[in-house]
Amino acid sequence: MSLPVATVITGIDSMDILQQALDAVTSFKPLGANEIAALLWKTADAARNGRYELFKTATKHDSTAKHPEWIE
């Protein structure tokens, strides 16, 4: 939530989850520049090659890649 966003969609299936979302909004404090830099450094290796985000880096999970007629 430290980056600019236009819309955040959160699933709410109970009053407890709604309260959790409201608590997150009201208690949110953005990370400082040093905290962001530390987080990026800590996660750089995992993010480097996409091995944990195959939906972004491979066609294994992309039905459109298997059905190019969908985009015509």
Backbone atoms as SQL, in Angstrom:
CREATE TABLE atoms (id INTEGER PRIMARY KEY, chain TEXT, resi INTEGER, resn TEXT, atom TEXT, x REAL, y REAL, z REAL);
INSERT INTO atoms VALUES
  (1, 'A', 1, 'MET', 'N', 0.817, -1.197, 0.000),
  (2, 'A', 1, 'MET', 'CA', 0.000, 0.000, 0.000),
  (3, 'A', 1, 'MET', 'C', 0.863, 1.265, 0.000),
  (4, 'A', 2, 'SER', 'N', 2.161, 1.092, -0.060),
  (5, 'A', 2, 'SER', 'CA', 3.023, 2.263, -0.095),
  (6, 'A', 2, 'SER', 'C', 3.128, 2.879, -1.484),
  (7, 'A', 3, 'LEU', 'N', 2.660, 2.178, -2.487),
  (8, 'A', 3, 'LEU', 'CA', 2.694, 2.695, -3.847),
  (9, 'A', 3, 'LEU', 'C', 1.339, 3.282, -4.206),
  (10, 'A', 4, 'PRO', 'N', 1.315, 4.270, -5.102),
  (11, 'A', 4, 'PRO', 'CA', 0.033, 4.859, -5.493),
  (12, 'A', 4, 'PRO', 'C', -0.865, 3.829, -6.182),
  (13, 'A', 5, 'VAL', 'N', -2.110, 3.790, -5.806),
  (14, 'A', 5, 'VAL', 'CA', -3.093, 2.906, -6.428),
  (15, 'A', 5, 'VAL', 'C', -4.385, 3.683, -6.632),
  (16, 'A', 6, 'ALA', 'N', -5.140, 3.269, -7.632),
  (17, 'A', 6, 'ALA', 'CA', -6.434, 3.894, -7.874),
  (18, 'A', 6, 'ALA', 'C', -7.543, 3.122, -7.186),
  (19, 'A', 7, 'THR', 'N', -7.389, 1.791, -7.123),
  (20, 'A', 7, 'THR', 'CA', -8.438, 0.950, -6.568),
  (21, 'A', 7, 'THR', 'C', -7.818, -0.249, -5.870),
  (22, 'A', 8, 'VAL', 'N', -8.373, -0.613, -4.743),
  (23, 'A', 8, 'VAL', 'CA', -8.001, -1.845, -4.062),
  (24, 'A', 8, 'VAL', 'C', -9.270, -2.657, -3.886),
  (25, 'A', 9, 'ILE', 'N', -9.248, -3.882, -4.371),
  (26, 'A', 9, 'ILE', 'CA', -10.408, -4.759, -4.234),
  (27, 'A', 9, 'ILE', 'C', -10.051, -5.833, -3.216),
  (28, 'A', 10, 'THR', 'N', -10.865, -5.926, -2.189),
  (29, 'A', 10, 'THR', 'CA', -10.624, -6.929, -1.162),
  (30, 'A', 10, 'THR', 'C', -11.889, -7.755, -0.988),
  (31, 'A', 11, 'GLY', 'N', -11.710, -9.044, -0.898),
  (32, 'A', 11, 'GLY', 'CA', -12.867, -9.915, -0.695),
  (33, 'A', 11, 'GLY', 'C', -13.341, -9.813, 0.750),
  (34, 'A', 12, 'ILE', 'N', -14.614, -9.613, 0.940),
  (35, 'A', 12, 'ILE', 'CA', -15.174, -9.503, 2.290),
  (36, 'A', 12, 'ILE', 'C', -16.350, -10.464, 2.382),
  (37, 'A', 13, 'ASP', 'N', -16.144, -11.524, 3.163),
  (38, 'A', 13, 'ASP', 'CA', -17.202, -12.524, 3.289),
  (39, 'A', 13, 'ASP', 'C', -17.762, -12.618, 4.705),
  (40, 'A', 14, 'SER', 'N', -17.321, -11.694, 5.558),
  (41, 'A', 14, 'SER', 'CA', -17.868, -11.682, 6.916),
  (42, 'A', 14, 'SER', 'C', -17.571, -10.325, 7.558),
  (43, 'A', 15, 'MET', 'N', -18.232, -10.035, 8.625),
  (44, 'A', 15, 'MET', 'CA', -18.000, -8.783, 9.342),
  (45, 'A', 15, 'MET', 'C', -16.579, -8.747, 9.912),
  (46, 'A', 16, 'ASP', 'N', -16.054, -9.909, 10.328),
  (47, 'A', 16, 'ASP', 'CA', -14.685, -9.955, 10.853),
  (48, 'A', 16, 'ASP', 'C', -13.674, -9.548, 9.785),
  (49, 'A', 17, 'ILE', 'N', -13.870, -10.011, 8.560),
  (50, 'A', 17, 'ILE', 'CA', -12.964, -9.662, 7.470),
  (51, 'A', 17, 'ILE', 'C', -13.114, -8.184, 7.107),
  (52, 'A', 18, 'LEU', 'N', -14.319, -7.667, 7.137),
  (53, 'A', 18, 'LEU', 'CA', -14.527, -6.232, 6.915),
  (54, 'A', 18, 'LEU', 'C', -13.785, -5.431, 7.976),
  (55, 'A', 19, 'GLN', 'N', -13.892, -5.838, 9.220),
  (56, 'A', 19, 'GLN', 'CA', -13.209, -5.126, 10.296),
  (57, 'A', 19, 'GLN', 'C', -11.692, -5.195, 10.114),
  (58, 'A', 20, 'GLN', 'N', -11.199, -6.349, 9.683),
  (59, 'A', 20, 'GLN', 'CA', -9.768, -6.503, 9.427),
  (60, 'A', 20, 'GLN', 'C', -9.306, -5.508, 8.352),
  (61, 'A', 21, 'ALA', 'N', -10.084, -5.364, 7.283),
  (62, 'A', 21, 'ALA', 'CA', -9.746, -4.429, 6.217),
  (63, 'A', 21, 'ALA', 'C', -9.785, -2.991, 6.727),
  (64, 'A', 22, 'LEU', 'N', -10.789, -2.662, 7.507),
  (65, 'A', 22, 'LEU', 'CA', -10.887, -1.311, 8.066),
  (66, 'A', 22, 'LEU', 'C', -9.737, -1.018, 9.022),
  (67, 'A', 23, 'ASP', 'N', -9.360, -2.001, 9.826),
  (68, 'A', 23, 'ASP', 'CA', -8.228, -1.826, 10.735),
  (69, 'A', 23, 'ASP', 'C', -6.942, -1.582, 9.951),
  (70, 'A', 24, 'ALA', 'N', -6.759, -2.314, 8.845),
  (71, 'A', 24, 'ALA', 'CA', -5.556, -2.127, 8.020),
  (72, 'A', 24, 'ALA', 'C', -5.505, -0.714, 7.449),
  (73, 'A', 25, 'VAL', 'N', -6.644, -0.214, 7.001),
  (74, 'A', 25, 'VAL', 'CA', -6.685, 1.132, 6.424),
  (75, 'A', 25, 'VAL', 'C', -6.414, 2.194, 7.485),
  (76, 'A', 26, 'THR', 'N', -7.019, 2.054, 8.635),
  (77, 'A', 26, 'THR', 'CA', -6.888, 3.100, 9.650),
  (78, 'A', 26, 'THR', 'C', -5.549, 3.071, 10.376),
  (79, 'A', 27, 'SER', 'N', -4.858, 1.938, 10.388),
  (80, 'A', 27, 'SER', 'CA', -3.570, 1.860, 11.100),
  (81, 'A', 27, 'SER', 'C', -2.376, 1.878, 10.149),
  (82, 'A', 28, 'PHE', 'N', -2.607, 1.986, 8.857),
  (83, 'A', 28, 'PHE', 'CA', -1.540, 1.917, 7.868),
  (84, 'A', 28, 'PHE', 'C', -0.562, 3.071, 8.013),
  (85, 'A', 29, 'LYS', 'N', 0.729, 2.722, 7.967),
  (86, 'A', 29, 'LYS', 'CA', 1.796, 3.709, 7.927),
  (87, 'A', 29, 'LYS', 'C', 2.733, 3.283, 6.799),
  (88, 'A', 30, 'PRO', 'N', 2.951, 4.153, 5.810),
  (89, 'A', 30, 'PRO', 'CA', 3.810, 3.766, 4.689),
  (90, 'A', 30, 'PRO', 'C', 5.246, 3.504, 5.139),
  (91, 'A', 31, 'LEU', 'N', 5.906, 2.627, 4.404),
  (92, 'A', 31, 'LEU', 'CA', 7.305, 2.347, 4.692),
  (93, 'A', 31, 'LEU', 'C', 8.159, 3.556, 4.310),
  (94, 'A', 32, 'GLY', 'N', 9.237, 3.739, 5.043),
  (95, 'A', 32, 'GLY', 'CA', 10.184, 4.793, 4.706),
  (96, 'A', 32, 'GLY', 'C', 11.107, 4.314, 3.587),
  (97, 'A', 33, 'ALA', 'N', 11.860, 5.224, 3.025),
  (98, 'A', 33, 'ALA', 'CA', 12.758, 4.896, 1.911),
  (99, 'A', 33, 'ALA', 'C', 13.763, 3.815, 2.305),
  (100, 'A', 34, 'ASN', 'N', 14.320, 3.896, 3.512),
  (101, 'A', 34, 'ASN', 'CA', 15.281, 2.880, 3.957),
  (102, 'A', 34, 'ASN', 'C', 14.616, 1.519, 4.123),
  (103, 'A', 35, 'GLU', 'N', 13.390, 1.495, 4.623),
  (104, 'A', 35, 'GLU', 'CA', 12.662, 0.234, 4.782),
  (105, 'A', 35, 'GLU', 'C', 12.345, -0.397, 3.428),
  (106, 'A', 36, 'ILE', 'N', 11.959, 0.416, 2.463),
  (107, 'A', 36, 'ILE', 'CA', 11.674, -0.090, 1.117),
  (108, 'A', 36, 'ILE', 'C', 12.943, -0.650, 0.499),
  (109, 'A', 37, 'ALA', 'N', 14.057, 0.064, 0.629),
  (110, 'A', 37, 'ALA', 'CA', 15.330, -0.400, 0.074),
  (111, 'A', 37, 'ALA', 'C', 15.740, -1.725, 0.711),
  (112, 'A', 38, 'ALA', 'N', 15.586, -1.846, 2.015),
  (113, 'A', 38, 'ALA', 'CA', 15.941, -3.092, 2.709),
  (114, 'A', 38, 'ALA', 'C', 15.067, -4.251, 2.238),
  (115, 'A', 39, 'LEU', 'N', 13.786, -4.001, 2.049),
  (116, 'A', 39, 'LEU', 'CA', 12.872, -5.040, 1.593),
  (117, 'A', 39, 'LEU', 'C', 13.218, -5.482, 0.170),
  (118, 'A', 40, 'LEU', 'N', 13.497, -4.519, -0.707),
  (119, 'A', 40, 'LEU', 'CA', 13.867, -4.849, -2.075),
  (120, 'A', 40, 'LEU', 'C', 15.173, -5.639, -2.123),
  (121, 'A', 41, 'TRP', 'N', 16.140, -5.268, -1.291),
  (122, 'A', 41, 'TRP', 'CA', 17.412, -5.993, -1.239),
  (123, 'A', 41, 'TRP', 'C', 17.180, -7.420, -0.765),
  (124, 'A', 42, 'LYS', 'N', 16.360, -7.577, 0.260),
  (125, 'A', 42, 'LYS', 'CA', 16.106, -8.899, 0.850),
  (126, 'A', 42, 'LYS', 'C', 15.393, -9.832, -0.131),
  (127, 'A', 43, 'THR', 'N', 14.552, -9.291, -1.002),
  (128, 'A', 43, 'THR', 'CA', 13.753, -10.121, -1.902),
  (129, 'A', 43, 'THR', 'C', 14.288, -10.149, -3.341),
  (130, 'A', 44, 'ALA', 'N', 15.391, -9.468, -3.608),
  (131, 'A', 44, 'ALA', 'CA', 15.916, -9.349, -4.976),
  (132, 'A', 44, 'ALA', 'C', 16.217, -10.702, -5.599),
  (133, 'A', 45, 'ASP', 'N', 16.850, -11.611, -4.873),
  (134, 'A', 45, 'ASP', 'CA', 17.205, -12.904, -5.451),
  (135, 'A', 45, 'ASP', 'C', 15.965, -13.703, -5.833),
  (136, 'A', 46, 'ALA', 'N', 14.982, -13.730, -4.961),
  (137, 'A', 46, 'ALA', 'CA', 13.755, -14.488, -5.244),
  (138, 'A', 46, 'ALA', 'C', 12.989, -13.881, -6.416),
  (139, 'A', 47, 'ALA', 'N', 13.064, -12.579, -6.570),
  (140, 'A', 47, 'ALA', 'CA', 12.310, -11.900, -7.630),
  (141, 'A', 47, 'ALA', 'C', 13.044, -11.905, -8.969),
  (142, 'A', 48, 'ARG', 'N', 14.326, -12.180, -8.948),
  (143, 'A', 48, 'ARG', 'CA', 15.161, -12.007, -10.134),
  (144, 'A', 48, 'ARG', 'C', 14.717, -12.824, -11.335),
  (145, 'A', 49, 'ASN', 'N', 14.417, -14.093, -11.165),
  (146, 'A', 49, 'ASN', 'CA', 14.138, -14.927, -12.339),
  (147, 'A', 49, 'ASN', 'C', 12.696, -15.399, -12.446),
  (148, 'A', 50, 'GLY', 'N', 11.841, -14.995, -11.544),
  (149, 'A', 50, 'GLY', 'CA', 10.427, -15.342, -11.643),
  (150, 'A', 50, 'GLY', 'C', 10.077, -16.767, -11.259),
  (151, 'A', 51, 'ARG', 'N', 10.979, -17.465, -10.600),
  (152, 'A', 51, 'ARG', 'CA', 10.712, -18.876, -10.282),
  (153, 'A', 51, 'ARG', 'C', 9.524, -19.079, -9.351),
  (154, 'A', 52, 'TYR', 'N', 9.144, -18.043, -8.631),
  (155, 'A', 52, 'TYR', 'CA', 7.984, -18.155, -7.742),
  (156, 'A', 52, 'TYR', 'C', 6.731, -17.536, -8.342),
  (157, 'A', 53, 'GLU', 'N', 6.832, -16.985, -9.540),
  (158, 'A', 53, 'GLU', 'CA', 5.704, -16.331, -10.197),
  (159, 'A', 53, 'GLU', 'C', 5.550, -16.852, -11.618),
  (160, 'A', 54, 'LEU', 'N', 5.382, -18.152, -11.734),
  (161, 'A', 54, 'LEU', 'CA', 5.296, -18.754, -13.063),
  (162, 'A', 54, 'LEU', 'C', 4.125, -18.215, -13.871),
  (163, 'A', 55, 'PHE', 'N', 3.083, -17.754, -13.204),
  (164, 'A', 55, 'PHE', 'CA', 1.957, -17.174, -13.940),
  (165, 'A', 55, 'PHE', 'C', 2.367, -15.913, -14.685),
  (166, 'A', 56, 'LYS', 'N', 3.481, -15.298, -14.294),
  (167, 'A', 56, 'LYS', 'CA', 3.971, -14.104, -14.977),
  (168, 'A', 56, 'LYS', 'C', 5.067, -14.425, -15.992),
  (169, 'A', 57, 'THR', 'N', 5.776, -15.540, -15.793),
  (170, 'A', 57, 'THR', 'CA', 6.985, -15.782, -16.576),
  (171, 'A', 57, 'THR', 'C', 6.922, -17.008, -17.469),
  (172, 'A', 58, 'ALA', 'N', 5.852, -17.768, -17.421),
  (173, 'A', 58, 'ALA', 'CA', 5.750, -18.973, -18.238),
  (174, 'A', 58, 'ALA', 'C', 4.325, -19.099, -18.783),
  (175, 'A', 59, 'THR', 'N', 4.177, -19.890, -19.814),
  (176, 'A', 59, 'THR', 'CA', 2.848, -20.084, -20.392),
  (177, 'A', 59, 'THR', 'C', 2.102, -21.251, -19.754),
  (178, 'A', 60, 'LYS', 'N', 2.716, -21.906, -18.778),
  (179, 'A', 60, 'LYS', 'CA', 2.099, -23.063, -18.118),
  (180, 'A', 60, 'LYS', 'C', 0.700, -22.744, -17.579),
  (181, 'A', 61, 'HIS', 'N', 0.523, -21.566, -17.043),
  (182, 'A', 61, 'HIS', 'CA', -0.747, -21.180, -16.423),
  (183, 'A', 61, 'HIS', 'C', -1.552, -20.219, -17.287),
  (184, 'A', 62, 'ASP', 'N', -1.163, -20.068, -18.545),
  (185, 'A', 62, 'ASP', 'CA', -1.803, -19.091, -19.429),
  (186, 'A', 62, 'ASP', 'C', -2.659, -19.807, -20.465),
  (187, 'A', 63, 'SER', 'N', -3.936, -19.862, -20.216),
  (188, 'A', 63, 'SER', 'CA', -4.836, -20.532, -21.161),
  (189, 'A', 63, 'SER', 'C', -4.871, -19.825, -22.500),
  (190, 'A', 64, 'THR', 'N', -4.638, -18.510, -22.495),
  (191, 'A', 64, 'THR', 'CA', -4.641, -17.775, -23.757),
  (192, 'A', 64, 'THR', 'C', -3.509, -18.249, -24.665),
  (193, 'A', 65, 'ALA', 'N', -2.379, -18.603, -24.088),
  (194, 'A', 65, 'ALA', 'CA', -1.256, -19.100, -24.891),
  (195, 'A', 65, 'ALA', 'C', -1.637, -20.400, -25.598),
  (196, 'A', 66, 'LYS', 'N', -2.502, -21.176, -24.969),
  (197, 'A', 66, 'LYS', 'CA', -2.939, -22.433, -25.569),
  (198, 'A', 66, 'LYS', 'C', -4.118, -22.241, -26.505),
  (199, 'A', 67, 'HIS', 'N', -4.753, -21.080, -26.419),
  (200, 'A', 67, 'HIS', 'CA', -5.924, -20.775, -27.257),
  (201, 'A', 67, 'HIS', 'C', -5.783, -19.382, -27.858),
  (202, 'A', 68, 'PRO', 'N', -4.873, -19.207, -28.813),
  (203, 'A', 68, 'PRO', 'CA', -4.659, -17.872, -29.378),
  (204, 'A', 68, 'PRO', 'C', -5.910, -17.326, -30.079),
  (205, 'A', 69, 'GLU', 'N', -6.828, -18.193, -30.434),
  (206, 'A', 69, 'GLU', 'CA', -8.066, -17.707, -31.069),
  (207, 'A', 69, 'GLU', 'C', -8.899, -16.848, -30.137),
  (208, 'A', 70, 'TRP', 'N', -8.662, -16.946, -28.851),
  (209, 'A', 70, 'TRP', 'CA', -9.392, -16.130, -27.888),
  (210, 'A', 70, 'TRP', 'C', -9.102, -14.638, -28.042),
  (211, 'A', 71, 'ILE', 'N', -7.926, -14.294, -28.536),
  (212, 'A', 71, 'ILE', 'CA', -7.557, -12.888, -28.643),
  (213, 'A', 71, 'ILE', 'C', -7.774, -12.299, -30.016),
  (214, 'A', 72, 'GLU', 'N', -8.354, -13.073, -30.913),
  (215, 'A', 72, 'GLU', 'CA', -8.620, -12.562, -32.260),
  (216, 'A', 72, 'GLU', 'C', -9.909, -11.796, -32.319);
